[in-house]
């Protein structure tokens, strides 16, 4: 139901925007909706895994900022090939996420505190590397920016959009059709019950936060491709946008329930609001935050209503079974 509601909201919103502005439904605007929100879609997918498991990851925005600065310095000043720089930064992100997951699991620390510390560490490391915006002029970046897949109808799918769609598809399979995904849901339901079922809770927790940081690193790569630069203040507050996209998409903050497709639609809804404000030209960009906040309130209320209905039905079902 939450995913269906999210999809309906997006469809109705897109239809209304198209009626107000006929050019809104043009292939260019639709493709820009994917391209402009590609980095957010990737990091929101990683956040979905974390929230379903009953945790939270506040470090992802800082990891994106660190990734952009690292890539700019490695490529422009150290002369490292872009693909090599991508591999190195993703390994660093994986190590960072694994350390946070290990601290949460083996030191029994709250995920909020550990990832908050990770947020400060990653952002501080970004400032230590550079406080200036560093342009990336490597020819490889220019080639990727110009490359696009031409689709019927005049649709032009850019590299950032292709990366986001690939991540959404692969992570949907990982979450919904693998044992690891089932373990993620089990942890969100009850960690103690998951341990009694024989699930390796510690290993799964470390893998979840490793995956989240790696996806944040990929998001940073996409962000650097989109802006052709690295800046330590990149993606400030994106962790909150990612949480918002997951919740709007039907993921319960209490854990144990959520869908990748719902998060994807949640990202598109946020992008739809931003695009409408750009078309209007008279509204402040802060209206996007206001609209997102109102949607969050609505979807959280819907989730709580559904939980209340489910709890009322359980006693009836158990009573019928006893008879």
Wavefront OBJ file of the C-alpha trace (Angstrom):
o trace
v 0.000 0.000 0.000
v 2.687 2.649 0.794
v 4.514 1.893 -2.472
v 1.246 2.040 -4.389
v 0.365 5.338 -2.719
v 3.809 6.747 -3.578
v 3.442 5.697 -7.204
v -0.026 7.243 -7.435
v 1.244 10.504 -5.912
v 4.068 10.654 -8.446
v 1.755 9.870 -11.368
v -0.841 12.458 -10.332
v 1.836 15.062 -9.641
v 3.501 14.501 -13.008
v 0.128 14.701 -14.794
v -0.754 17.994 -13.067
v 2.653 19.490 -13.890
v 2.239 18.395 -17.519
v -1.160 20.103 -17.710
v 0.226 23.345 -16.284
v 3.370 23.267 -18.428
v 2.952 21.289 -21.695
v 6.733 21.010 -22.146
v 7.030 19.284 -18.767
v 6.425 15.861 -20.342
v 9.043 16.353 -23.050
v 11.776 13.685 -23.398
v 14.442 16.157 -22.310
v 12.706 17.042 -19.034
v 11.955 13.388 -18.246
v 15.572 12.366 -18.834
v 16.841 15.343 -16.840
v 14.647 14.157 -13.969
v 16.675 10.940 -13.910
v 20.055 12.578 -14.515
v 19.680 15.359 -11.942
v 18.644 12.922 -9.206
v 20.941 10.027 -10.103
v 23.352 10.585 -7.203
v 20.470 10.845 -4.713
v 18.826 7.697 -6.082
v 22.004 5.665 -5.609
v 22.640 6.769 -2.031
v 18.935 6.393 -1.141
v 19.061 2.745 -2.223
v 21.896 2.125 0.243
v 19.943 3.967 2.942
v 16.985 1.656 2.292
v 19.067 -1.397 3.206
v 20.214 0.284 6.412
v 16.754 1.436 7.509
v 15.134 -1.932 6.747
v 17.748 -3.558 8.987
v 16.692 -1.234 11.811
v 19.657 1.157 11.566
v 20.511 4.567 10.187
v 23.492 5.977 8.279
v 24.139 9.698 8.676
v 27.577 9.575 7.055
v 26.580 9.120 3.418
v 26.491 12.824 2.482
v 29.985 13.345 3.891
v 31.222 10.235 2.076
v 29.955 11.738 -1.192
v 31.814 14.981 -0.464
v 35.007 13.102 0.428
v 34.736 11.027 -2.756
v 34.472 14.085 -5.009
v 37.490 15.782 -3.403
v 39.570 12.598 -3.449
v 38.814 12.019 -7.134
v 39.633 15.611 -8.071
v 42.985 15.513 -6.277
v 43.881 12.010 -7.448
v 43.058 12.705 -11.100
v 44.129 16.338 -11.466
v 47.127 16.592 -9.142
v 48.385 13.036 -8.691
v 47.825 12.087 -12.332
v 45.944 8.921 -11.447
v 43.790 7.400 -14.246
v 40.086 8.010 -13.511
v 39.147 4.322 -13.434
v 41.977 3.592 -10.991
v 40.855 6.499 -8.828
v 37.308 5.096 -8.856
v 38.506 1.705 -7.601
v 40.721 3.222 -4.875
v 38.016 5.509 -3.506
v 35.429 2.701 -3.490
v 37.846 0.511 -1.515
v 38.288 3.345 0.992
v 34.515 3.739 1.238
v 34.072 -0.015 1.775
v 36.652 0.018 4.574
v 34.987 3.041 6.172
v 31.561 1.399 6.099
v 32.896 -1.897 7.416
v 34.519 -0.126 10.374
v 31.271 1.635 11.228
v 29.342 -1.621 10.967
v 31.874 -3.390 13.187
v 31.685 -0.608 15.788
v 27.879 -0.827 15.814
v 27.844 -4.607 16.139
v 30.803 -5.540 18.322
v 30.935 -2.494 20.598
v 27.126 -2.401 20.820
v 26.988 1.290 19.998
v 23.895 3.009 18.581
v 24.002 3.362 14.803
v 22.972 7.010 15.136
v 26.059 7.871 17.207
v 28.521 5.817 15.148
v 27.374 7.160 11.795
v 27.166 10.708 13.194
v 30.829 10.356 14.140
v 31.464 8.954 10.664
v 29.761 11.990 9.165
v 32.117 14.348 10.999
v 35.156 12.205 10.190
v 34.451 12.018 6.452
v 33.574 15.709 6.173
v 36.626 16.687 8.200
v 38.847 14.531 5.991
v 37.383 16.317 2.961
v 38.368 19.697 4.383
v 41.854 18.411 5.215
v 42.311 17.382 1.588
v 41.057 20.698 0.201
v 38.699 23.529 1.066
v 38.419 24.740 -2.534
v 36.352 23.539 -5.466
v 38.690 21.607 -7.772
v 37.653 21.264 -11.433
v 38.191 17.890 -13.103
v 39.399 18.413 -16.662
v 40.314 14.834 -17.580
v 39.153 13.955 -21.132
v 37.538 10.787 -19.752
v 35.095 12.927 -17.772
v 34.183 14.939 -20.832
v 33.575 11.779 -22.852
v 31.279 10.345 -20.172
v 29.383 13.632 -19.913
v 28.716 13.641 -23.652
v 27.921 9.930 -23.949
v 24.242 8.945 -23.867
v 22.047 6.081 -24.963
v 19.508 7.193 -27.562
v 16.072 5.659 -27.038
v 12.932 5.730 -29.207
v 10.920 8.931 -28.918
v 13.923 11.214 -28.569
v 14.813 10.092 -25.046
v 18.516 10.480 -24.207
v 19.699 8.348 -21.279
v 22.892 9.796 -19.808
v 25.658 7.889 -18.023
v 24.624 9.045 -14.493
v 21.039 7.943 -15.203
v 22.231 4.571 -16.522
v 24.354 4.020 -13.423
v 21.418 4.851 -11.139
v 19.024 2.519 -12.976
v 21.609 -0.270 -12.896
v 22.118 0.199 -9.137
v 18.351 0.218 -8.514
v 17.857 -2.978 -10.535
v 20.800 -4.875 -9.020
v 19.998 -3.833 -5.454
v 16.320 -4.736 -5.935
v 17.409 -8.264 -6.866
v 19.857 -8.339 -3.945
v 17.258 -7.221 -1.403
v 14.203 -9.122 -2.603
v 15.584 -12.337 -4.106
v 18.711 -13.336 -2.156
v 19.489 -14.776 1.270
v 21.348 -11.596 2.191
v 18.190 -9.579 1.516
v 16.122 -11.940 3.651
v 18.673 -11.501 6.451
v 18.349 -7.714 6.174
v 14.585 -7.958 6.688
v 15.100 -10.400 9.577
v 17.441 -7.986 11.369
v 14.873 -5.228 11.048
v 12.177 -7.447 12.502
v 14.176 -8.551 15.539
v 17.935 -8.929 15.912
v 17.596 -11.417 18.740
v 15.103 -13.516 16.790
v 17.390 -13.375 13.749
v 20.279 -14.687 15.853
v 18.100 -17.540 17.145
v 17.264 -18.399 13.527
v 20.968 -18.934 12.852
v 21.553 -15.709 10.920
v 25.061 -14.274 11.279
v 23.948 -10.949 12.696
v 27.435 -9.463 13.011
v 28.513 -10.330 9.474
v 25.237 -9.089 8.019
v 25.446 -5.786 9.910
v 28.986 -5.137 8.681
v 27.967 -5.966 5.105
v 24.947 -3.627 5.265
v 27.008 -0.604 6.298
v 29.761 -1.554 3.856
v 27.182 -1.631 1.065
v 25.761 1.735 2.149
v 29.197 3.387 2.086
v 30.127 1.815 -1.252
v 26.884 3.090 -2.782
v 27.638 6.519 -1.277
v 31.039 6.297 -2.994
v 29.380 5.426 -6.313
v 27.026 8.349 -5.725
v 30.088 10.562 -5.203
v 31.546 9.364 -8.499
v 28.271 10.164 -10.261
v 28.139 13.564 -8.541
v 31.670 14.350 -9.733
v 30.685 13.305 -13.278
v 27.635 15.564 -13.056
v 29.553 18.619 -11.791
v 33.026 17.835 -13.231
v 34.549 18.982 -9.951
v 35.308 18.024 -6.384
v 34.249 20.107 -3.403
v 34.360 19.352 0.317
v 30.903 20.873 0.848
v 29.253 18.707 -1.791
v 26.095 16.826 -0.775
v 25.576 18.571 2.574
v 22.255 17.302 3.950
v 21.853 14.590 1.316
v 21.632 11.946 4.058
v 18.330 13.534 5.134
v 17.061 13.606 1.546
v 17.945 9.918 1.232
v 16.068 9.075 4.430
v 13.114 11.125 3.182
v 13.082 9.297 -0.163
v 13.128 5.913 1.575
v 10.307 6.848 3.960
v 8.183 8.392 1.195
v 8.761 5.166 -0.717
v 7.222 3.089 2.070
v 10.235 2.048 4.167
v 9.414 1.882 7.868
v 11.836 3.776 10.108
v 11.327 1.056 12.713
v 12.802 -1.460 10.262
v 11.656 -4.742 8.772
v 9.702 -3.347 5.806
v 10.583 -1.521 2.602
v 11.068 -1.796 -1.150
v 13.774 -0.530 -3.496
v 11.188 0.454 -6.110
v 9.366 2.565 -3.529
v 12.591 4.415 -2.705
v 13.188 5.008 -6.421
v 9.738 6.570 -6.758
v 10.401 8.616 -3.609
v 13.526 10.045 -5.258
v 11.546 10.885 -8.396
v 8.908 12.686 -6.308
v 11.580 14.898 -4.753
v 13.011 15.538 -8.213
v 9.529 16.307 -9.536
v 9.063 18.994 -6.894
v 12.428 20.581 -7.756
v 11.655 20.482 -11.487
v 8.264 22.132 -10.991
v 9.871 24.927 -8.970
v 12.419 25.445 -11.771
v 9.630 25.647 -14.360
v 7.635 28.078 -12.253
v 10.552 30.460 -11.748
v 8.719 32.450 -9.057
v 8.909 30.036 -6.144
v 11.841 29.824 -3.749
v 13.845 26.595 -3.756
v 12.951 26.233 -0.074
v 9.436 25.262 -1.130
v 10.922 21.915 -2.191
v 11.916 21.270 1.436
v 8.482 22.334 2.664
v 6.703 20.065 0.186
v 9.006 17.151 1.050
v 8.333 17.689 4.749
v 4.574 17.646 4.203
v 4.857 14.438 2.171
v 6.926 12.861 4.932
v 4.276 13.693 7.512
v 1.575 12.230 5.276
v 3.410 8.993 4.565
v 4.484 8.484 8.179
v 0.857 8.966 9.204
v -0.189 6.426 6.545
v 2.382 3.936 7.844
v 1.196 4.340 11.422
v -2.427 3.914 10.346
v -1.577 0.695 8.515
v 0.327 -0.623 11.546
v -2.645 0.175 13.772
v -5.023 -1.671 11.436
v -2.657 -4.655 11.287
v -2.455 -4.835 15.093
v -6.241 -4.788 15.413
v -6.591 -7.623 12.907
v -4.056 -9.909 14.608
v -6.144 -10.665 17.718
v -9.156 -11.519 15.516
v -7.056 -13.803 13.327
v -5.533 -15.567 16.353
v -8.981 -15.954 17.930
v -10.380 -17.504 14.761
v -7.431 -19.888 14.627
v -7.995 -20.980 18.212
v -11.630 -21.827 17.481
l 1 2 3 4 5 6 7 8 9 10 11 12 13 14 15 16 17 18 19 20 21 22 23 24 25 26 27 28 29 30 31 32 33 34 35 36 37 38 39 40 41 42 43 44 45 46 47 48 49 50 51 52 53 54 55 56 57 58 59 60 61 62 63 64 65 66 67 68 69 70 71 72 73 74 75 76 77 78 79 80 81 82 83 84 85 86 87 88 89 90 91 92 93 94 95 96 97 98 99 100 101 102 103 104 105 106 107 108 109 110 111 112 113 114 115 116 117 118 119 120 121 122 123 124 125 126 127 128 129 130 131 132 133 134 135 136 137 138 139 140 141 142 143 144 145 146 147 148 149 150 151 152 153 154 155 156 157 158 159 160 161 162 163 164 165 166 167 168 169 170 171 172 173 174 175 176 177 178 179 180 181 182 183 184 185 186 187 188 189 190 191 192 193 194 195 196 197 198 199 200 201 202 203 204 205 206 207 208 209 210 211 212 213 214 215 216 217 218 219 220 221 222 223 224 225 226 227 228 229 230 231 232 233 234 235 236 237 238 239 240 241 242 243 244 245 246 247 248 249 250 251 252 253 254 255 256 257 258 259 260 261 262 263 264 265 266 267 268 269 270 271 272 273 274 275 276 277 278 279 280 281 282 283 284 285 286 287 288 289 290 291 292 293 294 295 296 297 298 299 300 301 302 303 304 305 306 307 308 309 310 311 312 313 314 315 316 317 318 319 320 321 322 323
